[in-house]
Amino acid sequence: MESLAGSLAKNISNVAYESLPDATIQRAKERILDIVAAILAGASAWDYTDTLTHTLSSVFPTGDATLFGQKEKQSLPVAAMINASLGHSLELDDGHKNAGVHAGTVVIPVAFALGEAMHVSGKKLLTAITIGYDVAYRFATNMSPLLIQKGFHPSAICGGVGATATAGMLLSLNDSQMANALALCAIQVTGLMEATQSGQASKSVMVGHSALTAVLSAYCAKGGIPGPTLAFEGKAGLLQAMSTDVNARKITEGFGERFLIEDTYVKLYPTCRHTHAAIEGIIAMKNEHGFRNSDIDAITVGTFPIAFTLTGKIHRPTTSQDAQFSLAYCVATALLTGGFGMKDLEVQSLNIPERQELDRKVDVYIDDDISAVFPEKRGALLKIRLTDGRVLQKSVFTLKGSPDMPVGWEDLLVKFRNSAGSHFDDANVKAIAESLAHVESLEDITPLVRLLGSTC
């Protein structure tokens, strides 16, 4: 029987730009715009951007690869790692609707780093990105939820495998080389959920490292280094080690018939996605019922186990990273501001007395009904007890930006402009946005990538 890596390689080689539906091409362009916005936001607002860049520059020789929003250049694999880390740093990157994986922040930085170096066309870039998402999502959906329950981080692991497929396409690997690249990634890629519990500041570096692993795996395979034949489905392979009893054949089932990039959601708030149902629910309740914050006696938020583990335990956060993973703080902020933005992660915002008082009134628990529909639906049940004795209730499952309630190019353009404005003048912001909107027409994406490194 053919190995999973070999089967994936053959399926990947059968996909060409001409086989992509117009809707899929548009989704891929939207994913690029959205992830570029997340990277640029991280470049300006993440606490460790300069530290990571300068540390890696002191260890690795520099090169000609572009760092988004930064004047420095780096070697190709390190640039992929830094850009990927920044894309994940502020919780603004996209994700799969129910598999708990953020593929874009690994796939797209790898695509741009290699695309710049190889002077690839926009069509080849879009094809490689589409395949990267597809492969990442195929592993994540078939390995979940045990992947997370065993303590492994889907974005780092599945995202890394997907990004390796992207890298292999851009390097024009043959089927044998692609199979080896995927296998080499399987034995090297890693990521632990502990980073979401006691290491929020390092979580994005872990995901960024998977981008570096993807690049190195593809180059090693191109150079002739073989990977284990059964790196994925073997008794001691990735599927068994990080999940259990995964049907390897399902991972390639229907490959190329429908591209899973369509199953991507967009983040409109810089927080863990598990907080978004509560944020949108509490905003809707306040708009519907018109109560004042001073009218609130208590708030309960029912959620599912993974969301509770990741976001239900932190109250009155003292760092921006903890705030992004505090459901109570997110609810309090939505009540206070009517939304949640980057300013709500600043230290002065964390210490606002009214926000802290609202935080104290929030109790998060695991709700049986909300849990019963997970992972197909990721929702929240909100109850507000008012001082006059009334109890208000709302369940939220469908979020703006999800595949069921998608946002379009214009919405994403607002997010991009907000992030890009910290780095570029208006003319450059406009030029980049227009190039991204028509990236399929570019014979060489290198000038576009280098625009992303030009700073004011």
N, C-alpha and C positions, 0 to 999 in steps of 0.2 A: 504494500500500500504506500502511496506517495506521502511524504511527510507534510505536515501542516505548513511549514516554511516553504516547501517546494510548491505546494498547491497555491498558497498566497502569491508567490512570485509569478506563477503563470497567469493567475487572474489579474494581477496588477498590470502585467505586460499587455494584456488585451484591451486596456482602457486607453483611449486617445481623446484628445480635446473634442474631436468631431462627434464622439459618442456621448458627450455630456448634454443633457437637456438644457435649454435656455434658462429655466428656473434654477437649475443647479449651479450654472455659471454665475447667475446673479447672487445666489446664496454665498458662493465662494468669495465674490467681491465684497459682499457685506461683512463676511467674517474677517477679511483682511482689514477693512476700514475700522472695524470694532477692536480688533487686537492691536492694531497700530495705535489707536487711541489709548488703550490700556497701558501699552508700553511707554508712551510719552507721558502719561499721568504718573507712572511709577518713576520715570526718570527725574521728574521735578518734585515729587512729593514723598517718595519712600525714604525712610530715615537712613537706609544703608546703601543708597545708590553710589555715592562717592567711595564709600568704604569697599564695596565689592569691586568696583571698577579699578580702583587704585591697587587693591590687594592682588587681583589677578594680573594686572599689568606689571606688578613687581616680580611676579613668579614666571609668567609666560612671555615669550618674545612677542612684540606687537606686530601687527600686519596691516592690511589695507581694508579690512572688513568694517562696515559702518555700525556704530553704536547709535541707536535711535535717540535723538535729542541731546547728544553729547558730541563734543568736538574731538574727543579721542578716537583713535582707530584701534582695532585689535586683530588678532589672528582669527581666522574663520570660526573654528569651534568655540573659542572663548567668546566671540561676539554673539554667537547663537545662544550661549549659556547666559550671558548678561542680559540680552534682550528678552529672553524667555523668563528669567527671574523677575525682571521689571514688569513684564506683562501679568504675572501672577501676584505681584507684591501687594496690590491694593484691593484685591478681590473684585476687580472690574472685568475679568476675562470671561468669555462665554463658557457654556458647558452643555453636556447632554441632558435631555429632558428628564431622564430617570436613572442614569447609570453612575452619577457622582464623579464624572470625569471632565476635566478641563483640557481638551485636546489642543485647542487653538494656540494657547500660550507656548506650547512646545513645537507644534507643527509649523506655524507661520514664521517664527524667528529662524528656524532651520531653513525653511524655503527661501527666505530673503537673504540669508548669509550665503548659501550655496548659489542662489540665483544671481546675486551680485558677482560672485567670483567666476561663475560659468557663463555670464552674459546671456542668460536664457531669455526666451520670449515670454510675453505675458500669458500666452496660451499655455505654454509648458508649465509656468508657475501655477496657474489656476488648476490645471490637471493634477499636478503633484500635491497641491494643498487639499483638493477634494479627496484624493486617495488617502492622504494622511489621516484626515478626519474619519474616513470610512474604516480603515484598519483599526484605529484607536477605539472607535465606538464598537466594533465587532468584538474586540477582546473585552472591553469593559462591560458590555451588556451580557455577555455569556459567562463572565467570571463573577459578576455581582449577584447577591450582596456579600457572598463569603469572602471575596477579595478584601473588602473593608473590614469585615468582622474578624478576619485573621490578622488584621493590623497593617495591611499594605495600602499604599496611596495610589488610587487609580490614575490620577493625572500624571504622576511621575512614571508609573510603570506602563500603562496602556498608551499614554501620550507619547512616551519614548519609543514604543514599538511603531506607532503610527508615524512619528517623525522620521524614523528610519526608512519606512517605505517612501516617504517624501524625498528624503535625501538620495535614496537609491534611484528614484525616477530622474531626479535632476542630474545625477552622475551617469545616467544612461546605462545602468548595470544590466547585464543579461540575466536570464532567469536563474542560473546557477549562482551568480554573484549576489543577486537580490535575496535568494534563499539563505545564503551565508550571512548576509548583512543582518537580516531579521533574527537569525539564530544567534549571532554574536551579540546583538542587542539583548536578546532574551537572557543570556547568562551574565550580563553586566548591569542591566537597568534595575534600579531599586528605588524604594521610597516607603517610609513608614508613617502610619497615621499618628504616631506619637508627636509628630511635628505639629499636628493640629491641637494637641493637648498642652504641651509644655514647651513649644518652640515656634510660636507663630512667626517670629522674625526670621527664622531659618527655613520656613516651609517653602518659600519661593526659590531659595537657593537650591533646595532639593529638586524642585521641578526643573529649574534651569539646568541642573547637572544632567538631566535626562536628554536635553537638547544636545549637549556636548557628546553624550554617549551615542546618540543617534548619528551624529556626523562622523565620529570616529569609527563606529561600526560599519558604516557605508564605505568609508575610505579603506578600512582594513580588508573588507570583502573585495573591493575593486583591486587591491594590491595582491590578492590571492590567498588570504588567510581564511581557512574554512571554519565554519561553526558546527556545533553538534547537530547531527541530523535530526534528532528528536528533541531539540531544545525546548519546544513547547509542550508536546504531548507525551514525552517520555515519563517513565515512572518517577524520575527525579527532575522532571522538567518544570517550566514556569507554571503551567496550568494546574498541576497537582500540588506544587509547593505553595502557591499563592491562592488557590481556590480548591475545589474538590469536584471530581467526576464531571468535568466539563467535556461536552461532546465536541471534539475538535472539528468534526465535519460541519457543525452548525456555524462555525466562525466564517467559513467560506460560502455558506449557502446563499444563493441568490446574488452573488457578487456581480456588480455591474448592472443589475436589473433596476435597482433603486439606490441612490447614493444617500448615505445616512447623515451627511452634513445637513440635510433637511430637518433633522431631529435636534438641532441646536437651539438653545435659548440664549437670550441676551441679558446681561445684567445692567439694570438701570440704577442700582445703588452699590456703593463700594463696601459691601458686607458679604458675609457668607450667604449663599443662596438659600440656605435653610431658614434664614430670618425674613425673607422677602414676603412670604405669605402673610406673616403677622404685620409687617410694615404696611402692606397695601390694605389689609383688613382693617387695621386701626384707623387709617386715614379715611377709608370709606365709611366707617361707623361714625366718625366725628362729623363728616360731611352730611350723613343721612339724619343724624339725631341732634346735631347742634349743641351738644353739651360743652361745658367749659372744663378745663383741666382741674379746676378747683372743685368740680362736682364729683370727681372720681374718688370712690372709697377703696376699690380694689380691682385688679385686673388679673385674669387667669388666661394662660395660653396653653392649649393642648396641642401637642405635636407628636412626632414619631420618634422611636428610640435613637436613631443616629443623629437626628437634629437636636435632641435633648443632650446627648453626650457632647456634641460639638458646640452648642450655643446656649444650652439651658442652665448652665451652672455659674456663669460669671455675672456678678452684679457690681454696679459702681466701678467700672473698669478704670484703670489708671494709665493705660497705654492705648495707643490707636489700634494695635494688633488685637488686644483684648476686646476693645469696643466693637471691632468687626465681627467678633464671635460671641457677642453678648446679646441674646434675644431681648432681655429686659431693657438694656440700653437702647436697642433699636426701636422698641415700642415706645419708650419714653421720648426719644428724639422725634419720632413721627408725630406724636401728640403735640410736641412743642413747636416743631417747625413745619409740619405738613409734608415732610419728605425725609430724605437722608442724603446728604452730600459730603464732599471732601472736607468742608469746614467743620462738620460734626465729628471729625476724627482728631481735630486739633486739641491740644491740652486744655486751652481755656474753655472749650466746649464741654469737655469731660467734667469740669469742675463747677458748672452752672448749678446752683442750689436747686432750682425748680426741676431741672432734669434729673438730678439725683433723687429728689423726693418722689418723682413719678417712677423712677427705677425701683424704688423700695416697694412700690405698690404692685409690682408685677410678679406673679408666681407662675413658673413654667412647670408643666408636668407631662407625662406620657399619656396620651389619650388613646383608648382602645379603638375607637371608630376611625380616628385619623391614621392610626398605625395599620389598621386592617387593609387599607387601600394602597399602602406603600409597597413597592416603589413606583407603581404605575401612576399614582398621584402623590404629590408632596404638598400637603396642605397644613392648615392651622385652624383651630377652633378658638375663637376669642370670646370671652365673657367679661363684661364691665359691670360692676356693681356701683351704682351711684349713691350719693349721700341721701337722696330722697327715697331710697329703697328699691328703685327700679333696677332690673337686670337686663342688659342688652347682650345680644348674642349674634355671632356671625361666623360662618365657615368660609374659608377661601381655599381654592384649589388651582384655579387658572390665573396665571400672572401675566401682566403685560411684558412682552418680550419673549414669551414662550412660543413654541410652534403653533399652539392653538390660538394665540393672541399676538401675532408677530408685529414687530416694528419694522418700518421700511428704511430706505436709504436716508431720507431726510432726518428721521429721528437719530440715526447713527451719526449723521453729519454734525448734528448739534454736539453730541458726545465727543466727536473727533475735534471739533473746533475748540471746545472747552479745554481739551488736553493739549492740543497743538499750540494754542495761543501763548503758552508759557515759554515756548521754544523758538517760534518762528514769527516773522512779520506777516501782515495780512496777505501780501502777495505770494509768499511761499506757502502759506496755509491753503490758499486758493489753488495754487499750482499742484500741490500734492494731492488735494482732494479730487481735482479734475483728472489727474493721471491715474489715480486709483479707480475712479469711475469708469475709465476706458482702458484699463490695464491690458485687456485682451488685444488691443491694437498695437501694443509696444513690441517692437522687434528685439529690444534689449532693455531689460528692467533696471540695468545698472544705474543710469542717471537718476531714475526715480528713487532708488534706495539711497543714493548719496545725498539727495535732497533732504532725506530724513535725518541726516547727521549734521546738517547746517543749522547752527544756533545763532540767535540774535546777539 
